[in-house]
Structures are given as structure tokens and as C-alpha cells.
Amino acid sequence: MTAVIGFVSLILVIVAIITSATLGRTLEDQLDDELTSYAHQITRWVEIEPPSQATAGNVLAGKTVPVPGLLFAVWSPVTGASGVTVNSSGNEINGTLKELTTAQLGEINAGLGGGPFSTVSLTDLGSYRVAVTTANTGVVVVTGLPRDDIQNQLTQLLTVIALATIGGLILLALTTAITIRVSLRPLRAVASTATRVANQQLDRGEVIITERVPASEADPRTETGLVGAALNKLLDHVNTSLAARQKNEEQMRRFVADASHELRTPLASIRGYSELSLRALRQAPAGADGPDAIESTTSSLERIQAQSLRMTRLVEDLLLLARLDEGRELVYGTVDLTQLALEGLSDARATAADHHWVIDVPDEPVTIVGDAGRMHQVVANLLANARTHTPAGTTITLRVGREGGDAVLSVHDDGPGIDPALREELFARFARGDTSRARQTGGTGLGLAIVKAIVDGHGGSITAASTPGDTTFTVRLPITPAATPESD
């Protein structure tokens, strides 16, 4: 507002100065024209008078001069200097003449310039515009008209301009204030929304940001509305990020709890069997229980070894997942999925003869660009998952084929299906159907998580569809990936 009002004020001042100067110059020109007419007339009057009577009073005696305030002075070689002013207009001005003093005549003489017109200031009379002419009798004639009218008009003009300027500036200030206030209303809404969000506790716990700039204040057709719309978009993004953070924190807490539980079981077994072995070794030399102690120690050591292997597998699986998350651990080459399927099914049949195993592969090999070792792990984990979670007699079918530019590998079984409560977290780490963790299979709940990480690393996807008697895991892999990452 200060900038706008100051700039407009400067413009108005410049306009006032130009207007005043132009009007003043016009009025001066009009006064000069009028003065020229009177000067010529009075000069003719002077030329009529004899040089011995050429005084200001004699020249104007009996004349009609319709201009009050007219100044007339002569410098005659015979009569000397004299001058009068006309106090009022009328037919006979004999009684309206006022003699000029010697000082005033001196001021006139001092104020005359080189041109035909000059402006002089006289004591007690004010400012006059005077013209100098010379009669043919040698008398110098000075005729003057007062400038009071010009000054009064200019004063009135400046007064009107000043009042109009002040009124206009006040109206401009009010209009600008209202316009700015209305225009910045969306910005105040943005500031209010940002303040409320800033006062929320965002550093811990579940956070949902519900504050938004009202839609009426977030009109993208205006600059301030764009700010509101941008803030709403930012808050949506922050809200999504906070939700993802909370989900990651919950997954991390669950992961730590699951990992701790998985590691605690073999560690407790190792500790128990190691204490049992130490006790047996201490008691062995005491008597006839030596062979039994040795047998007990051997059994304990075997259990320790089994639990150590289980814990090793768990740690290796966790390390593999961490490396896959970093985009590492994959060595790319040509992979024959048909051959991997045949080998994987052969291994699975040997470990679970009580299941019916079926393989369906095309005559031509299905090859992709990927990591052969990890893809073998995908096949093995899917078959192991189907075997583990289905009863004896279940038929498990492994299929390999092509669909468009993708290679498709699927594992189908006619078992009881997947618990609906588990489907959303099916590929999460430590996701297990038995929440009591009392399974005797030795699994850690990382198999499907590893499968998904490997498939994602190859640029593919894995889905699961399940109803009782019909469960299918489908893996889709691009035959030619868009880009092959560098392997370690």
C-alpha cells in the first residue's frame, strides 16, 4: 500500500506542478496581451501632451480606464519621473489616481529588464507585470497591470488540486486496503492451516493430518490460490509419508519381535543342551554311568548342531533379504526356467512322497535373463510352501509358460487354501499361518518374503489367489528386462 500510494502521490504532484505551470504561463500570456493593448493606448495619450506637461497625472486626467489597479509611470526629460495607480474604473478617473512614491518609482526602474515585459514587486502594492514603451516625444512610458488575479487563480487551483489529491489518496488507500485484504484472504487461510499443522505432534505415534486449506481458498486460477492448492498437495504427500513411516515402524517392531523370538528358541535349546552336556561330562568319571553320559552328551551336541543350523539359516535368510533390498546379491545370466522347474519338482518329490506332484512345461525351453541360483530358490520355496501347508495326498502342479513378453511360473495345489486373515501379509517377513510359532517344520516365515524380494529384483511380480481346494501362486518375469543391474 505504501508503495502504491507513494507512487500515485508522486504522479499527482507532478501533474499539479505541470498544470500550475501551464495555467500560470497561459494567464501570463493573456495578461501580456492585455497589457500591450493598454500600453499602446497610453503611449498615444502621452504623445498628445506637450513635453512640459507630460506627467502621469496630466496624461490620465479626464481619460476612461476600465481597469482598476492600472499602473502608469513616465520618465520625461522635461518634467522628470512621475507615476500613478488607478484605484477603480469609471468614466472619469481624476479622483481615483494615487501618486507613486519616489521609492516605488525606484523599484520600478530597478525591476525593468531588457525585454518588453518585466515583473516588479512594489512596496504596499504587490506584484505587477509592466511593459516599457517610448513615445515619439522621448518620454519613456511604463504601463503595468497587477498580477493578483493570476496568483489568486493559481492559489485556488493548487488548493483544489491539493484537496482532490488528498481525497483521492484516501479513497485509493481504502480501496487498496480492501482489495489487498480480499486478495490475501486465501493466504491467511494458508497461514492458519500451516500454523495448525505445525502445532501438531508429528514426531511419534500414528499421525493423520486432516487440516487442509478450504477449497474455496485454494482456487488455482489465482496466485494465492495456487499456494493453497500446493500446500494441500504437500500435506497429502506428508500425510502419506507419515502413514508409510508409521507402517514401517510397526513392521520394524514386529520384525524385531519375530526375529528375537526365532533366535531365542534355538539359543535356548543350545544353552539347555550345552548345560546338559557339561553336567553329563562332570558326572561321567564317577561310576558306571559313563556310557550313558557319553550317549547323552552326543545327543545334546546333535541337538545343538541342529539348532545352530536353524539359527544359521535364519541369519542367512535375513542377510539375503537385506542384500536384495539394497539391489545386490543378483548375478545375471541366461536362465532356463523349464530346467529349473524340472529340477525343483524332482527335489520336492524326494522330500514329500505322500503328495502328488505334477509338472506342466512347454516343449520349447522358456528362458529369461536373471540369476539362476536365486530363481532356483524361488521355485524351491514355492514348492516347499505348498508342501508344508497342505496335507498328505494333495496334488501340487508346477507350470511354466509364456504370456506375451513375460515368462509365467505358477504353483497350484488343491489343499485347504490360505487363511483370509493372512492374505494381506502373505509376503511379509515372518508371516506364518501358525501364530503360536509351535510348528515342527523348522520354518522361519521368510520363504515367501525371499521369493517376493527375488522376483521384484528381476523386475517381475508375484500374486496369490486362493479358495478352499484351489490355491495358485503366479510369478511373472520379463523375458528381456528393461535394464540389467550390475551384479556384485
VEXMAR-314627 format. One record per residue: residue in one letter; x, y, z of N, C-alpha, C in turn. Coordinates in steps of 0.1 Angstrom, whole numbers, plus 5000, padded with zeros to 4 digits. Each point is the difference from the previous one (the first is absolute). Layout:
N
aXYZXYZXYZ ...
***
This chain:
488
m500849885000499250125000500950135000 t501050005008500950115001500650034986 a500549904993500650014987499050064990 v498849945000498950054991499650145002 i499750035013499650145003501150104998 g501349965003501150094998500250034985 f499949894992500150024985498950094994 v498849975005498950084995500150155004 s500450025013500250135005501150084991 l501149934997501050064992499450044986 i499249914994499450044988499150125001 l499250005010499050115002500850135002 v501150005008500850125002500650054987 i500549914992500650044987498950064991 v498849945000498950054992499650145005 a500050025014499650135005501050114996 i501349965001501050104996499950034986 i499949904991499850034986498850084997 t498949975006498750074998500250155004 s500650025012500150135005500950084991 a501149944996501050084992499350034986 t499349914995499350024987498950115001 l499249995011499050105002500650145003 g501150005008500650135003500650064988 r500649924991500650064987498950054992 t498849934999498950054992499450135005 l499950015013499550125006500950114998 e501349985001501050104998500050054985 d499849914991499950044986498750094998 q498949955006498850094999500250145006 l500750005011500250135007501050084991 d501049944994500950084991499250054988 d499149924994499250064989499250125004 e499349995012499250115005500950125003 l501249975006500950115003500550074988 t500249924989500550064988499050104994 s498749965001499050094995499950135008 y500149995013499950125008501350094998 a501149934999501350084998499950084987 h499549944989500050084988499050125001 q498949975007499050115001500550115009 i500749975011500550115009501250074993 t500849924992501150074993499550114990 r498849974994499450104991499650125008 w499549975012499650125008501250085004 v501149945003501250075004500550094988 e499949944988500450084988499250124997 i498750005005499250114998500450125009 e500449975012500450105010501350074996 p500150135003501350074998501049955009 p501349994997501049955009500050075013 s499750135000500050075013498949965009 q499049934995498949955009499949855000 a501049934996499949854999500349945014 t499050025009500149935013498949895000 a500249915008499049895001498650045003 g499950105009498750055004499350074988 n500850094993499450084989499649914989 v500849894997499649924989498749935002 l499849955012498749925003498950095004 a500250135001498950085004498950004990 g498849985005498849994991499949884991 k500949915001499949874992499249905007 t499549904991499349895006500849874999 v500349945012500849885000499249905008 p499449904994499249905007500849895007 v501150035005500849895006500550065014 p499449955011500550045013501449955002 g500850075007501449965003501050034989 l499650074989500950034989501150095006 l501249964996501250085004500550084987 f500450135003500550084988501150095006 a501149994993501150095004500850054988 v500550125001500750064988501450055005 w500950004992501350065002500350104989 s499750135003500050114990501350085001 p500750034989501250095001499750135006 v498750054999499650135005499550005014 t498949915002499350005013500649905010 g500949914995500649905009499149885002 a500249935010499249875003498850035008 s498949934996498750015007499249874997 g499149975009499249884998498850005009 v499049934995498749985007499549864999 t499149975009499249874998498550045001 v499249924992498650034999499349915011 n499350065009499449925011498749934995 s499350064991498849944996499750044985 s499149934994499650034986498850094999 g499950074989498950094999500250094988 n498950094997500250094989501050105002 e500050065012501050105003500949955012 i501350004998500849945010500850105007 n499650134999500850105006500149985015 g499049965006500049995015500449875005 t500449914991500449865004501549984998 l500850104998501449984998500850015013 k501049925001500950005012501450024995 e500650105005501450034996500949895005 l501049964992501049915004501150075007 t500649945010501050075008501449984992 t500950085005501349994994500649865001 a499849945012500549875002499449904990 q498750014998499349914991500550024986 l500250134996500650034987501449934998 g500850015011501349945000499949854998 e499049935007499849864999499649964986 i499250094993499649974986501250014991 n500850105002501250024992501049895002 a500149955012501049905003499549864994 g498749994999499449874996499949984985 l500250114993499849994985501249914994 g499649914991501049924994500350054986 g500649914992500450044986498949984991 g498949925004499049964990498850105001 p499049984992498850095000499249985013 f500149895007499249975012500949965011 s499650055012500749965012499049995012 t500549935010499249985012500750075012 v499350105006500650075011499149995012 s500650015012499350005013500150135006 l498950065003500050145006499549995014 t500650085008499650015014498650055002 d499249945008498650035002499149984989 l500549964988499249984988500049854995 g501049935003500149864995500749994987 s499849884994500749974987499250054988 y500850064991499450054988500849954988 r499249994989500649974987500050134992 v501250044996500250144993500549984986 a499750104992500550014986500650144998 v501150014993500750124998499950044985 t499650124998499950064987500650145000 t500450054988500550144999499250084990 a499550115005499250094991500950074991 n499550054989500850074990500550145005 t499550045012500550125006501249975009 g500449875001501149975008499749965014 v498750005003499649965014499949855001 v500649955010499949855003498849975007 v499249914995498749975006500049865006 v499649985012499949875007498649985003 t499449894995498649965003500049875007 g499249995011500049875007498649965004 l499849875002498849945005500349915011 p499249995011500249925011499949854997 r500849925007500049854998499249935011 d499350085007499249945011499049894995 d499350034989499149904994500649874997 i501250014994500849884996500349925012 q500550075010500449935012498849945007 n498950075001498849955006499549874993 q500050014986499549884993501049885002 l501350035000500949895002499849945015 t499850095009499849955014498749925001 q499050044993498749925000500249874993 l500850004989500249884993500849905009 l501150055006500849915008499249955012 t499150095006499249955011499149894995 v499350024989499149894995500849884997 i501250014994500849884997500449935013 a500450085010500549945012498849935007 l498850065000498949935007499649884992 a500050014986499649884992501149895002 t501250045001501149905001499949935014 i499850085010499849935014498849915000 g498950054994498849925000500249874992 g500650024988500349894991500949905007 l501050055007501049905007499349935011 i499150075007499349935011499149894994 l499350034989499149904993500949894995 l501150034994500949904995500549915011 a500450065011500549925011498949905005 l498750055001499049915005499749894990 t500050044987499749904989501149905000 t501350055001501149904999500049915012 a499750065012500049915012498949904999 i498850034995498949904999500449904989 t500650054989500449904989501149915005 i500950055007501149915005499549915010 r499150055009499549915010499249884994 v499250044990499249894994500949914992 s501050054993500949924992500949915008 l500450055012500949925009499249915010 r498750004999499249915009500449854998 p500249954987500549864999501449985007 l500850104999501449995006499849995015 r499150085006499849985015499549865003 a499149954991499649865003501149904999 v500950034990501249914999500850015013 a500350135005500850015012499349945012 s498750015001499349945011500149855000 t499849944988500149864998501449955004 a501050074995501449965003500350015014 t499550115007500250015015499449885007 r498749974997499449885007500849884997 v500549974988500849884998501350015008 a500650125000501350015007499849975015 n498850025006499849985014499749865003 q499849914990499749865003501349935003 q499849895007501149915004500349904989 l501150024992500249924988501249915002 d500750005011501249925001499949865005 r498849975005499849865005498649965000 g499849875000498749945000499350014986 e498749965000499350014988499550144998 v500350064988499750144998499150004987 i498950075001499250024988499750154999 i500450074989499950144999498750024992 t499050055007498750034994499850144996 e500950095004499950144997500350024985 r499150084994500250044986499550144998 v500550074990499550134996498749984993 p498950085004498749984994500150014985 a499149924994500150004985499650144994 s499250075007499750144996501250095000 e501049975008501250095001501249944992 a499749894994501149934992499750004985 d499550114995499750014986501350014992 p500349914991501250004993500150114989 r498950074998499950114990500750135006 t500350005013500650125006501449965006 e500950105001501349975006499949945014 t499250075009499949965013499249865001 g499149994991499349874999501049884997 l500950034991501049904996500849965012 v500350105009500849975012499249915009 g498750025001499149925008499949864994 a499949994987499949874994501349925002 a501150074998501349945002500249955014 l499550085010500149955014499249885003 n498850004994499149885001500749874995 k500650024988500749894994501249965008 l500750095006501149975009499649935012 l498850045006499549945012499649854997 d499449984988499649874996501349914999 h501050064994501349924999500649975014 v500050105008500549985014499249905007 n498650014999499249905007500349864995 t500149984987500449874995501349955005 s501050105000501349965005500049965015 l499250085008499949965014499349875002 a499049974992499449875001500949894996 a500850024990501149904996501049995011 r500450115006500949995011499549925012 q498750035003499449925011499949854997 k499749974987499949864996501449945001 n501050074995501449955001500449985014 e499650095009500449985014499349885006 e498749984997499349885005500649884994 q500350004987500749884994501349975007 m500850115003501349985006499849955014 r499150055008499749945013499649864999 r499149974991499649864999501249914995 f500850064991501149924995501049975011 v500350115008500949975012499549905009 a498650015003499449905009500149864994 d499749994987500049874994501449944999 a501050094996501449954999500549965014 s499650085010500549965014499449875004 h498749984997499449875004500649894992 e500250014987500649904992501449965005 l500850115004501349975005500049955014 r499050045008500049965014499849855001 t499249944991499749855001501349924998 p500750024989501249924999501150035010 l500150135004500950035011499749945013 a498749995003499649935013500349854999 s499849954988500349854998501549985002 i500850094993501549985001500450015014 r499550105008500450025014499649885008 g498849954998499549885008500949884997 y500249974988500749884996501550015004 s500550124999501450025004500249985015 e499050055008500149975015499849865003 l499149934992499849865003501349924996 s500750044989501249934997501150025010 l500150135005501050025011499849925012 r498750005004499649925012500449854998 a499749954988500349864997501549975000 l500850104995501449985000500650005014 r499450095008500550015014499749875008 q498949934997499649885007500549884994 a500650004988500449884993501149925008 p501050065005501149935007499549935013 a498850045005499649965013499749855001 g499649934990499649865002499649944987 a499049915001499649924989499150084990 d499750125003499150084991500850064988 g501349974999500850064990499449994986 p499749884995499549984986498750084998 d499149995010498850084999500250154999 a501050055007500350145000500650034986 i500849914995500550034986498950004990 e499149915001498950004991499150125001 s499850045013499250135002500750124995 t501450005001500750114995500050014985 t500149884994499949994985498750054995 s498949965006498750054996499850155002 s500650055011499950145003500850084989 l501149954997500850074990499350004986 e499349894997499349994987498850105000 r499450025012498950105001500650144999 i501150025006500750134999500350034985 q500549904993500450024986498750034992 a498949935003498850024992499550145003 q500050055012499550135003500950114995 s501349975000501050094994499750024985 l499849884993499750014986498750084997 r499049985009498850074998500250155002 m500850045010500350145002500850054989 t500949924994500850054989499250034988 r499049904997499150034989499250135002 l499650025012499250125003500850134997 v501350005005500850114998500450024985 e500249894994500450014985498850054992 d498749965004498950054993499850155002 l500250045013499950145003501150084992 l501249954999501050074993499750004985 l499449894995499650004986499050114997 l499050015009498950104998500650145000 a500950025009500750145001500750034988 r500749904994500850034988499150024988 l498949925000499050024989499350135001 d499850055012499450135001500950114995 e501349985001501050094995500349994985 g499349914994500249984985501349914998 r500549935009501249924999499649854999 e501049925000499949865001499549934988 l499850064989499549944987501150004990 v500249884994501049984989499249974988 y500050084990499249984988500649924990 g499249924993500449914989498749944994 t500249914991498949934994499549895009 v498750005003499449915009498949924992 d500149875001499049914993499049965011 l498850075000499049975010499549864999 t499949944988499549874998500949905008 q501350014998500949915007500050025015 l499950135005499950025014498749945006 a498950004992498849945005500149855001 l500649944990500249855001500949965012 e501150085002500949965011499350035014 g499250115001499450035012498949905004 l499249964990499049905003500649875004 s501149964993500749875004500450015014 d500650115005500550015014498850005009 a498950074997498850005008499449865001 r499949924989499449875001500849915009 a501350025001500849915008499850035015 t499650135003499850035014498649985005 a499049984991498649995004499349904990 a500349875002499449904991498549985003 d499550055011498649995003499150104993 h500650094992499350094991500049964986 h499050044992500049974986500650124993 w501149984992500750114993499849994985 v499650124994499750004986500850124994 i500649984989500750114993499450024986 d499950134996499550034987500950114994 v500949964991500950094993499949984985 p500350114992499949994986501149924994 d499949974987501149924994501250094998 e499850124997501250094998500350065014 p501350025002500550055013499550155001 v499750045013499650145003501250065007 t500750094993501250065006499750155003 i500750055010500050145004501450045003 v500250135002501350065005499850025015 g500849935008499950015015501149925007 d499749985013501049935008499549865002 a500749914994499649865000499849945015 g501050035008500049955014498850055008 r499750134998498850065007498749954995 m499949994986498849944995499849865004 h501049925002499949875005499450005014 q500450115008499550025013498550035000 v499650084990498650034999499249884998 v500449914990499349884998499949915012 a501249985007500049925012499250055011 n500050135002499250065011498549994997 l499650024988498549994997499649855001 l500849914996499649865001500049965015 a501050045008500149975014498850065007 n499650124996498850075007498849914997 a499849964988498849924996500049865008 r501249955001500149875007499750015014 t500650115006499950015015498650035005 h499250074992498750055004498849924994 t500349884995499049924995500149865006 p498949935002500149865005500549904990 a500349885005500449894991498949974990 g500449974988499149974990499650114991 t500550125004499750124992500750004986 t499450044990500650014987500650144998 i501350004997500750134998500550004985 t499650114993500350014986500950124997 l501149974993501050114997499950024985 r499750134996499950034986501050114996 v500449994988500950104994499550034986 g499950134996499550044987500450144996 r499550044989500250144995498650074998 e500050135004498850084997500550134996 g499950034986500550124995501550015001 g500550115007501450015002500549965013 d499149925007500449955014500149855000 a500849965009500149865004499149985012 v499249905001499149985011500349865006 l500250005013500249885008499050005011 s499249895001499049995010500049875008 v499650015013499949885008498649995005 h499349894997498649985004499849885008 d499250025010499649885008498650005003 d499449885004498649985003499849985015 g500950075008499949995014498950095006 p500150025014498950075007500050154997 g501150054994500050154996500750085011 i500050134998500750095008499050075009 d500350025013499150075009499850144996 p498850054998499850144995500650105009 a500249985013500650105008501550014997 l500649914993501450004998500350054986 r499050024991500350034986500750144999 e499650105008500650134998501550005004 e500449915009501450005004500749874996 l499549954989500549874995501550004997 f500450114994501450014996500950085010 a499450035011500850085010501049905007 r501050065006501049925007499449945013 f500349885003499549925011498549995000 a499450004988498549984999499849855000 r499349955010499849855001498549985004 g499549894995498649975003499849965014 d501149945006499949965014500550115009 t499250085006500550125007500649955014 s499849885004500549955013501549974998 r500549994988501449974997500449865005 a499049915001500349875006500249894989 r500250054988500149904988501249925002 q500049884995501149915001500849994987 t499750084991500650004987501350074999 g500350085010501350075000500050134992 g498850034994500050124991500150135008 t500450114994500150135007499050104995 g499249974990499150104995500650104990 l501249974995500750094991500049954985 g499449884998500149944987499450084989 l498750045002499350084990500550144999 a500550065011500650135000501350004991 i500749895001501249994991499649984986 v499049934997499549984987499650134994 k499250085007499650134995501250094998 a500950005009501250094998500849964987 i500149874998500849964988499250034987 v498749985000499250034989500050154997 d499850085010500150154999501450044994 g501049945005501350034995500249974985 h499249914995500149964986499050094992 g499350095006499050084993498749934998 g499749905007498849924998499050035011 s499049915001498950015010499549875004 i499549995012499549875005498650035006 t499049914997498750025006499649865005 a499050015009499449885006498550005000 a499449904995498549995000499649875007 s499150005009499749885008498650005004 t499449884998498749965005500249865005 p499249955009500149865004500049904988 g501149924999500149914989500750064988 d500450135000500550064988500950125004 t501349975001501050105004501150014989 t500350124995500950024990500950125003 f501449974999500950115001500650024986 t499950124994500450034986501150105000 v501149964994501250094998500150044986 r500150134997500250054987501350074999 l500849964990501350064999500250054985 p500650124998500250044986501149914994 i499849964988501049924993501250084997 t499850124996501250094998499750125009 p500750025011499850115010500450134993 a499350115005500350144994501550035003 a500549975011501450035003500549895009 t501349964998500649905008500950065010 p499750005013500950065010501449935000 e501050085004501349945002500049915012 s500649894999500149905011501350035008 d500049955012501250025009501049894995 
***
